[in-house]
């Protein structure tokens, strides 16, 4: 019995020694990974991706794109109908054909230039269609004034028609301040149209003799001589007239048309001359003749506003087309 008991005790010990023992840590890791694999395999897969690429998600967000495109197309058709041709009108082309100036106009840019040679001088005239846009903005601001102010001005004007001494009413007689007060103006006291001075009356409804004034255009006239610097004149052209506002002299010609910030900064502290109005009257007249001799005259002053109006319409058509193409894209 004792030998069998010893044999039963020895066999388990021997078996345990021959079988290698696995580390507990590895067994735990295997158990955990198997649990994760089972849970991952059991998780349901989504029927669609997190970021949907369906047609609904790709639709345009804007709600007025189609309406805006239709309106832009309507504006385009209207502008093309009111415009005779894309070519330069004959009146504008005739000036260029008979003028020593050459036109420099790049589509898409506001600034336009006229250049020519005059002896040993190089003359360049710059102007911009921004002057027309500025005039339109000023008109829009005046239209937006408070109507109540206009009513007050009308009331004041009506009040001034009542005589307070002196003839304040146009075309009236027998009016003045007396001891008894002001005279009442009777209809028979009014001056007949036939008795008035010739040219003092014009029928407002006739519209004859009236011409719509053009808008003012700023011209930058630069006269350059090689090695002698440049003379720059700021001129305003309107209704066939040119008015000099300032005359500058630059020893370095590149400062006259400063296209960089460094050049603009360099000329800020320079003394370039007094205001034109402070010059002697005879000197002002001679400077005006100086421009006229170089072709800055009445013909040019009439041509520039018309060309600006034509170019602005062309650029506006291009702008409408570009905006419509962008909205439709």
C-alpha positions in Angstrom: 0.0 0.0 0.0 2.8 2.3 0.9 4.6 1.6 -2.4 1.4 2.3 -4.5 0.8 5.5 -2.5 4.3 6.6 -3.2 3.9 5.7 -6.9 0.7 7.8 -7.1 2.5 10.8 -5.6 5.6 10.6 -7.8 3.7 10.3 -11.2 2.0 13.8 -11.1 5.3 15.4 -10.1 7.1 13.9 -13.0 4.5 14.9 -15.5 4.4 18.5 -14.3 8.2 18.7 -14.7 8.1 17.5 -18.3 5.3 19.9 -19.5 6.6 23.6 -19.9 4.6 26.2 -18.0 3.3 29.1 -20.1 3.6 32.6 -18.6 0.4 34.0 -17.2 0.8 37.2 -19.0 0.8 35.6 -22.5 -2.3 33.6 -21.6 -4.1 36.7 -20.6 -3.2 38.5 -23.8 -4.4 35.7 -25.9 -7.6 35.6 -24.1 -8.2 39.3 -24.4 -7.4 39.4 -28.1 -9.7 36.6 -28.8 -12.5 38.5 -27.0 -11.8 41.6 -29.1 -11.9 39.6 -32.3 -15.2 38.1 -31.4 -16.7 41.5 -30.5 -15.3 43.0 -33.8 -16.7 40.2 -35.9 -20.1 40.6 -34.2 -20.4 44.4 -34.8 -22.7 45.2 -37.7 -21.2 47.1 -40.7 -22.8 50.4 -41.7 -24.7 50.4 -45.0 -23.2 53.7 -46.1 -20.0 55.6 -45.4 -19.7 58.4 -42.8 -19.2 61.1 -45.5 -22.0 60.6 -48.0 -21.4 61.3 -51.7 -25.0 60.9 -52.7 -26.6 63.3 -55.2 -28.4 65.2 -52.4 -25.1 66.0 -50.7 -23.6 67.3 -54.0 -26.4 69.7 -54.8 -25.8 73.4 -54.8 -26.3 75.2 -51.5 -27.5 78.4 -53.1 -31.2 78.8 -53.6 -31.1 81.9 -56.0 -28.5 80.7 -58.4 -30.9 80.0 -61.2 -32.8 83.3 -60.7 -29.6 85.2 -60.6 -28.4 83.6 -63.8 -31.7 84.4 -65.6 -31.4 88.1 -64.5 -27.8 88.3 -65.7 -28.7 86.8 -69.0 -31.5 89.4 -69.3 -29.1 92.2 -68.6 -26.7 90.9 -71.2 -29.4 90.7 -73.9 -30.6 94.2 -73.1 -27.1 95.7 -73.3 -26.4 93.9 -76.6 -29.6 95.2 -78.1 -29.0 98.8 -77.2 -25.4 98.6 -78.5 -24.9 99.1 -82.2 -21.7 97.3 -82.7 -18.6 96.1 -80.9 -16.4 98.1 -83.2 -15.3 101.6 -82.3 -17.9 104.2 -83.5 -16.9 106.2 -86.5 -16.9 109.5 -84.6 -14.3 108.1 -82.2 -12.3 106.4 -84.9 -12.1 109.6 -87.0 -10.4 111.4 -84.1 -7.7 108.7 -83.9 -7.3 108.7 -87.7 -6.6 112.4 -87.8 -4.7 112.7 -84.5 -1.0 112.3 -83.9 -1.9 110.3 -80.7 -1.8 106.5 -80.6 -4.3 104.7 -78.3 -3.3 102.2 -75.7 -6.3 100.4 -74.3 -6.1 96.9 -72.7 -9.4 95.0 -72.2 -10.2 94.5 -68.5 -8.3 97.5 -67.3 -9.7 100.9 -66.3 -6.8 103.1 -67.4 -6.4 104.2 -71.0 -3.4 106.1 -72.5 -2.7 108.3 -75.5 0.9 108.6 -76.6 2.8 110.7 -79.2 6.1 112.2 -80.1 6.5 116.0 -80.3 10.0 116.9 -81.3 12.4 115.5 -78.7 9.5 115.1 -76.3 7.5 112.0 -75.3 4.0 112.8 -74.3 1.6 110.5 -72.5 -2.0 111.2 -71.5 -3.6 108.9 -69.0 -7.3 108.8 -68.1 -9.6 106.3 -66.5 -13.2 105.1 -66.8 -13.4 105.3 -63.0 -14.4 109.0 -63.5 -17.6 107.9 -65.1 -18.4 105.5 -62.3 -17.6 108.2 -59.7 -20.1 110.5 -61.4 -22.8 107.8 -61.4 -22.2 107.3 -57.7 -22.5 111.0 -56.9 -25.8 111.1 -58.8 -27.1 108.1 -56.9 -26.2 109.8 -53.6 -28.1 113.0 -54.6 -31.1 110.9 -55.6 -31.1 109.3 -52.1 -31.6 112.6 -50.3 -34.5 113.0 -47.8 -37.6 114.1 -49.7 -38.6 116.2 -46.7 -35.6 118.4 -47.3 -36.8 119.1 -50.9 -40.2 120.1 -49.5 -38.6 122.5 -47.1 -36.5 124.0 -49.8 -39.6 124.4 -52.0 -41.5 126.1 -49.1 -38.6 128.5 -48.6 -38.4 129.3 -52.3 -42.2 130.1 -52.3 -41.7 132.3 -49.3 -39.0 134.3 -51.0 -41.4 135.1 -53.8 -43.3 137.3 -51.4 -41.8 140.8 -51.8 -39.7 142.0 -48.9 -38.3 145.0 -50.6 -36.7 145.1 -54.0 -37.5 143.0 -57.1 -37.0 139.4 -56.0 -39.3 137.9 -58.6 -38.1 137.4 -62.1 -40.1 139.3 -64.7 -42.2 141.3 -62.3 -42.9 145.0 -62.1 -44.6 147.5 -59.7 -43.1 145.7 -56.7 -41.3 147.2 -53.8 -41.4 148.1 -50.2 -43.6 151.0 -49.2 -45.0 152.5 -46.1 -48.1 150.5 -46.4 -46.4 147.3 -47.0 -45.8 145.2 -50.2 -47.8 145.5 -53.4 -49.8 142.5 -54.5 -48.8 141.5 -58.0 -51.7 141.6 -60.3 -51.8 139.4 -63.5 -51.9 142.5 -65.7 -48.7 143.7 -64.0 -46.7 140.8 -65.4 -44.5 141.5 -68.4 -45.6 140.0 -71.6 -43.3 137.5 -73.2 -43.2 139.7 -76.3 -42.0 142.7 -74.3 -39.1 140.8 -72.6 -35.6 141.2 -73.9 -34.7 138.8 -76.7 -33.1 135.6 -75.4 -34.2 136.2 -71.8 -36.9 133.6 -72.0 -36.9 130.0 -73.2 -39.8 127.6 -73.2 -38.9 124.8 -70.8 -40.9 122.3 -72.8 -39.2 123.0 -76.1 -35.9 121.5 -75.1 -34.1 123.4 -77.9 -30.7 124.9 -77.1 -30.2 122.4 -74.2 -27.3 120.0 -74.3 -26.6 117.5 -71.7 -23.3 118.4 -70.0 -20.5 115.8 -70.1 -18.9 114.5 -67.0 -15.4 115.8 -65.9 -12.5 113.6 -66.8 -9.1 113.9 -65.1 -6.2 113.8 -67.5 -2.6 113.2 -66.4 -0.4 114.7 -69.0 3.3 113.8 -68.8 5.9 115.5 -71.0 9.3 113.8 -70.9 12.6 114.9 -72.3 15.6 112.4 -72.3 18.0 113.4 -69.6 16.0 116.5 -68.7 13.3 115.1 -66.4 9.5 115.2 -66.8 6.8 117.8 -66.6 3.4 116.5 -65.4 0.2 118.5 -65.6 -3.1 117.5 -64.0 -5.9 118.6 -66.3 -9.7 118.4 -66.1 -11.5 118.0 -69.4 -15.3 118.7 -69.7 -17.6 120.2 -72.3 -14.8 120.7 -74.8 -12.7 122.7 -72.3 -9.4 121.8 -70.5 -8.5 123.3 -67.1 -5.1 122.9 -65.6 -5.2 122.2 -61.9 -1.5 121.5 -61.1 1.9 121.5 -62.8 4.7 119.3 -61.4 8.3 118.9 -62.3 10.3 115.8 -61.6 14.0 115.5 -62.2 13.6 111.7 -62.5 11.0 110.9 -65.1 10.0 107.6 -63.4 8.7 109.6 -60.4 6.0 111.2 -62.6 4.3 107.8 -63.0 5.2 106.1 -59.8 4.0 102.5 -60.1 5.7 101.1 -57.0 5.4 102.0 -53.4 9.1 103.0 -53.2 8.8 105.5 -56.0 5.6 106.9 -54.6 7.3 107.3 -51.2 10.4 109.0 -52.8 8.3 111.7 -54.4 6.2 112.6 -51.4 8.7 114.9 -49.9 9.7 116.6 -53.1 8.8 120.2 -53.9 7.2 119.9 -57.3 5.7 123.4 -57.7 3.0 125.8 -56.3 -0.7 125.4 -56.9 -1.6 126.4 -60.5 -4.0 129.1 -59.3 -1.2 130.9 -57.4 0.8 131.5 -60.6 0.8 134.7 -62.5 -2.1 135.0 -64.9 0.1 135.4 -67.9 2.1 132.3 -66.9 -1.2 130.4 -66.6 -2.2 131.4 -70.1 1.1 130.4 -71.5 0.9 127.0 -69.9 -2.5 126.5 -71.4 -1.2 127.4 -74.8 1.7 125.0 -74.2 -0.8 122.2 -73.9 -2.9 123.3 -76.9 0.2 123.3 -79.1 0.7 119.6 -78.2 -2.8 118.6 -79.1 -4.5 118.8 -75.7 -7.3 121.0 -77.1 -11.0 121.1 -77.6 -11.2 118.1 -79.9 -9.4 116.0 -77.3 -11.6 117.3 -74.5 -14.7 116.3 -76.4 -13.3 112.9 -77.5 -12.2 111.5 -74.1 -15.6 111.5 -72.3 -17.2 109.8 -75.3 -14.5 107.2 -75.5 -14.8 106.5 -71.7 -18.6 106.0 -72.1 -18.0 103.5 -74.9 -15.3 101.6 -73.1 -17.3 101.4 -69.9 -20.2 99.8 -71.8 -17.8 97.2 -73.3 -16.2 96.4 -69.9 -19.7 96.1 -68.4 -20.7 93.5 -70.9 -17.6 91.5 -70.2 -18.2 91.7 -66.5 -21.8 90.5 -66.9 -20.7 87.6 -68.9 -17.9 86.6 -66.5 -20.3 86.8 -63.5 -22.9 84.7 -65.3 -20.4 82.1 -66.2 -19.2 81.9 -62.6 -22.7 81.5 -61.3 -23.6 78.8 -63.8 -20.4 76.8 -63.2 
